[in-house]
Amino acid sequence: MAIRLSLEEDRVEETHEINVTPFIDVILVLLIIFMVAAPLSTVDVNVDLPASTAQPVPRPEKPLFLTLKADLSLALGDTPVSREALAGALDAAAQGDKEQRVFVRADKSVSYGSIMDLMNLLRTTGFLKIGLVGLEEAPSATPPGPAEKPPVPHP
């Protein structure tokens, strides 16, 4: 609040204006601090990382492949199995070893929810180690994106 003193009068008048000058000064100081600090937080540090000498994990001798087909039917290996008989079939195939990893393959057209239902079914049967199987593709030269428009012919 500012006070204006007048020499002609003995009374003190108050002006009802907001003095924003200190506020602007504080904002400008903060702006300068952020302008100086922002480039420092994005500095990349070049590091030459060492190579790993770890050997890849060998594939199990007899992996358990559980396949979820497009019609949502199940197959353990090449043998069709119902959802009700899945627990017994898995126990027999794993010889009672619940620590064995089950590799789940699913058709591309199967919904995410159906795969999650199958994984929940595996969890309730006691098989907690699950691996998802997919096909490896060679990297393409152009990234997948929206379809390109055909060129417009010029007359």
C-alpha positions in Angstrom: 0.0 0.0 0.0 1.5 3.4 -0.9 1.1 6.6 0.9 1.1 10.0 -0.7 2.2 12.9 1.4 1.0 16.3 0.4 2.5 19.5 1.7 -0.7 21.4 1.4 -2.7 19.3 3.7 -2.1 17.7 7.0 -4.0 14.5 6.3 -2.5 11.4 4.8 -4.1 10.0 1.7 -3.9 6.4 0.8 -3.8 5.2 -2.8 -5.4 1.9 -3.6 -3.1 0.6 -6.3 -1.1 -2.6 -6.4 2.6 -2.1 -6.7 3.6 -4.9 -9.1 7.2 -3.8 -9.6 8.6 -6.2 -6.9 6.5 -9.1 -8.3 7.9 -8.5 -11.8 11.5 -8.4 -10.4 11.0 -11.8 -8.7 9.5 -13.3 -11.9 12.5 -12.0 -14.0 15.0 -13.5 -11.5 13.2 -16.9 -11.6 13.1 -16.7 -15.4 16.9 -16.1 -15.5 17.5 -19.0 -13.0 15.4 -21.4 -15.2 17.1 -20.2 -18.4 20.5 -21.0 -16.9 19.5 -24.3 -15.2 17.6 -25.8 -18.1 20.5 -26.5 -20.4 22.5 -28.0 -17.5 19.8 -30.6 -16.8 19.8 -31.9 -20.4 23.5 -32.4 -20.8 24.3 -35.8 -22.4 27.2 -37.7 -20.9 29.0 -39.9 -23.4 29.9 -43.2 -21.9 31.6 -46.1 -23.5 29.8 -49.1 -22.0 31.6 -52.4 -21.7 30.3 -55.5 -23.6 28.6 -58.3 -21.8 30.2 -61.7 -21.8 27.1 -63.5 -20.4 26.1 -66.6 -22.4 22.5 -66.8 -23.5 20.2 -69.0 -21.5 20.0 -72.4 -23.2 16.6 -73.5 -24.4 15.0 -76.2 -22.3 15.2 -79.7 -23.6 11.4 -80.1 -23.7 9.7 -76.7 -23.6 6.0 -76.5 -22.7 4.3 -74.6 -25.5 0.7 -73.6 -24.7 -1.1 -72.3 -27.9 -4.2 -70.1 -27.9 -5.8 -70.5 -31.3 -8.0 -68.0 -33.1 -11.1 -69.8 -32.0 -9.9 -69.5 -28.4 -9.2 -73.3 -28.2 -6.1 -74.4 -26.4 -3.3 -76.9 -27.4 -0.5 -78.1 -25.2 2.3 -78.9 -27.6 0.4 -80.4 -30.5 -2.4 -82.0 -28.3 -5.7 -80.1 -28.0 -6.7 -79.6 -24.4 -9.8 -78.1 -22.7 -9.6 -75.3 -20.1 -10.9 -77.6 -17.5 -8.3 -80.3 -18.2 -5.4 -77.8 -18.5 -4.2 -78.1 -14.9 -3.8 -81.9 -15.2 -2.3 -81.8 -18.6 0.3 -79.2 -17.5 1.2 -81.2 -14.4 1.6 -84.3 -16.5 3.7 -82.5 -19.1 5.9 -80.8 -16.5 6.1 -83.9 -14.3 4.8 -82.0 -11.3 7.5 -79.2 -11.6 5.6 -76.0 -11.2 8.8 -74.0 -11.6 9.0 -75.0 -15.3 8.4 -72.1 -17.7 5.3 -72.3 -19.9 5.7 -70.6 -23.3 2.4 -69.1 -24.5 1.7 -68.7 -28.2 -1.4 -66.9 -29.3 -2.9 -66.2 -32.7 -2.6 -62.6 -33.9 -6.3 -62.2 -34.0 -6.8 -63.1 -30.3 -7.7 -60.2 -28.1 -5.5 -59.0 -25.3 -8.3 -59.9 -22.8 -8.3 -63.5 -23.9 -4.5 -63.8 -23.4 -4.8 -62.3 -20.0 -7.6 -64.8 -19.1 -5.2 -67.6 -20.2 -2.4 -66.2 -18.1 -4.7 -65.9 -15.1 -5.7 -69.5 -15.6 -2.0 -70.5 -15.7 -1.5 -68.6 -12.4 -4.4 -70.4 -10.7 -3.0 -73.7 -11.7 0.3 -72.8 -10.1 2.5 -72.1 -13.1 3.9 -68.6 -12.5 6.8 -68.6 -15.0 5.3 -67.6 -18.3 7.0 -66.7 -21.5 5.3 -65.0 -24.4 6.3 -66.3 -27.9 6.4 -64.2 -31.0 8.0 -64.2 -34.4 11.2 -62.3 -35.0 11.2 -60.0 -38.1 14.1 -58.4 -39.8 14.0 -54.6 -39.3 12.4 -52.9 -42.2 14.0 -49.9 -44.0 10.9 -47.7 -43.5 9.1 -47.5 -40.1 5.5 -48.6 -40.1 3.2 -45.6 -40.4 0.1 -44.3 -42.1 -0.3 -45.3 -45.7 1.3 -42.8 -48.0 -0.9 -40.9 -50.5 -0.3 -41.7 -54.2 1.5 -39.0 -56.0 -0.7 -36.5 -57.8 0.0 -36.4 -61.6 1.0 -33.1 -63.0 -0.4 -32.1 -66.4 
